[in-house]
Amino acid sequence: MKAYRAWPLALLLPLLAACVVSPVEEVVASTVTYSCCEAADVEKLYQPGQTFTLNWIVESPDDPPVTPTPGPGVELTAHLIGPFESVEQLTAHAMGTLTVPRLVTYPAEPVRPADAPDRRPVSTIAIAPDAGPGYYNLISSMADQGHAVGGESVIQVVAGS
């Protein structure tokens, strides 16, 4: 029978310490995501002085294990930037290849839907009465736990009647 030599404890402790995993804070992401928006929201023509209404689309995993609930830090934001003379001009500006003078920004108040997993959040943006006609870039985003995703759409403001 072979004799096994015991490792001295002084040599073994540094090796064990090197293998200890430090605690990792668990990140709990929302089981619900939000995206912009219903087609009717962006297909409608708006006039200066009207309110743009963004109906957020609620999306949940295919097979959620429990009733979907938004995470505690979910924040939905949206704003309009414009006016642009054309969709091509808006696109070039969004890509950073064109500078357009005298643009204005109309923001929506941030929405935090943590208390209403079954309701569809709504953002509203007041279009100023003196807003110029043209195309406006609608920029929307959902931020959760320090991560953000977003998108862009085009809405059109026409001269008031």
C-alpha positions in Angstrom: 0.0 0.0 0.0 1.3 3.4 -1.0 1.5 6.1 1.6 0.1 9.5 0.8 1.7 12.4 2.2 -0.6 15.1 3.6 -0.1 18.6 2.2 0.9 21.0 4.9 -2.1 23.3 5.6 0.1 26.4 5.0 0.6 25.3 1.4 -3.0 24.4 0.8 -4.7 27.6 2.1 -3.3 29.9 -0.6 -4.4 27.5 -3.3 -7.9 27.4 -1.9 -8.0 31.2 -1.5 -7.2 31.5 -5.2 -10.2 29.4 -6.1 -12.8 31.3 -4.0 -15.4 33.0 -6.1 -16.4 36.4 -4.8 -20.1 37.0 -4.5 -21.8 38.3 -7.7 -24.7 40.6 -7.4 -27.7 39.1 -9.2 -29.1 41.3 -11.9 -32.8 40.9 -12.2 -34.0 42.1 -15.5 -37.5 43.0 -16.4 -39.6 40.1 -17.8 -41.5 42.7 -19.9 -40.0 44.9 -22.6 -41.5 47.9 -24.3 -41.2 49.1 -27.8 -42.5 52.0 -29.9 -45.3 52.1 -31.1 -48.6 51.4 -32.8 -48.6 52.1 -36.6 -51.5 54.5 -36.1 -49.4 56.6 -33.8 -46.9 57.4 -36.5 -49.1 57.3 -39.6 -51.3 60.1 -38.5 -50.7 63.6 -39.6 -50.2 66.1 -36.8 -50.7 69.9 -36.7 -48.9 72.4 -34.6 -50.4 72.6 -31.1 -51.6 69.0 -31.1 -50.4 66.3 -28.8 -48.5 63.3 -30.1 -49.5 60.1 -28.3 -47.1 57.2 -28.2 -48.8 53.9 -27.2 -46.0 51.6 -26.0 -46.2 48.0 -27.1 -45.8 45.5 -24.2 -43.8 42.4 -25.1 -43.2 39.5 -22.7 -41.3 36.2 -23.2 -43.0 33.4 -25.1 -43.4 31.2 -22.0 -43.0 33.3 -18.9 -42.7 31.3 -15.7 -44.8 33.8 -13.8 -47.0 36.8 -14.5 -44.8 39.2 -16.3 -43.8 42.3 -14.3 -41.6 45.2 -15.2 -38.4 45.6 -13.4 -38.1 48.3 -10.7 -35.9 50.6 -12.9 -37.7 50.5 -16.2 -37.9 53.9 -17.8 -39.5 54.8 -21.1 -38.5 58.0 -22.9 -39.4 59.6 -26.1 -38.8 62.9 -27.9 -39.4 64.5 -31.3 -36.6 66.4 -33.2 -37.4 68.5 -36.3 -38.6 69.8 -38.5 -36.8 68.3 -41.5 -37.7 69.1 -45.1 -37.6 65.4 -46.1 -37.2 61.9 -44.8 -33.9 61.8 -46.5 -32.7 64.9 -44.7 -33.9 63.4 -41.4 -32.1 60.2 -42.1 -28.9 62.0 -43.0 -29.0 64.0 -39.8 -29.7 60.9 -37.7 -26.7 59.2 -39.3 -24.5 62.2 -38.5 -23.8 63.1 -42.1 -25.8 66.3 -42.2 -26.1 69.3 -39.9 -29.5 70.9 -40.0 -29.9 74.4 -38.3 -32.7 75.5 -36.1 -34.0 72.1 -35.0 -36.2 71.9 -32.0 -36.8 69.1 -29.5 -40.1 68.2 -27.9 -39.7 65.7 -25.1 -42.2 63.5 -23.3 -42.1 63.1 -19.6 -40.3 59.8 -18.7 -42.7 56.9 -17.9 -41.9 54.4 -15.2 -44.4 51.5 -15.6 -43.2 49.4 -12.7 -46.6 49.5 -11.0 -48.7 48.3 -13.9 -47.5 45.2 -15.7 -50.9 44.6 -17.4 -51.4 48.2 -18.6 -50.0 49.7 -21.8 -48.0 52.8 -20.9 -48.5 56.0 -22.9 -46.2 58.9 -23.5 -47.4 62.2 -24.7 -45.5 65.0 -26.5 -46.9 68.4 -26.8 -46.1 69.8 -30.3 -45.7 73.6 -29.9 -48.3 75.8 -31.6 -45.5 77.5 -33.5 -43.9 74.2 -34.6 -42.7 74.2 -38.2 -44.3 71.8 -40.7 -42.1 68.9 -41.8 -40.8 65.6 -40.7 -39.9 64.9 -37.1 -37.6 62.1 -35.8 -39.4 60.3 -33.0 -36.7 58.7 -30.8 -37.9 56.3 -28.2 -36.0 54.1 -25.7 -36.5 51.7 -22.8 -33.8 51.7 -20.1 -33.7 48.9 -17.6 -30.9 48.1 -15.1 -28.4 50.4 -16.9 -29.1 48.9 -20.4 -31.1 50.8 -23.0 -32.7 49.8 -26.3 -34.5 52.2 -28.6 -35.7 53.0 -32.0 -36.6 55.8 -34.3 -39.7 56.6 -36.4 -40.8 59.4 -38.5 -43.9 61.5 -37.9 -45.2 64.4 -40.0 -46.4 67.8 -38.9 -48.5 69.6 -41.5 -49.4 73.3 -41.5 -52.4 74.2 -39.4 -55.7 74.9 -41.0 
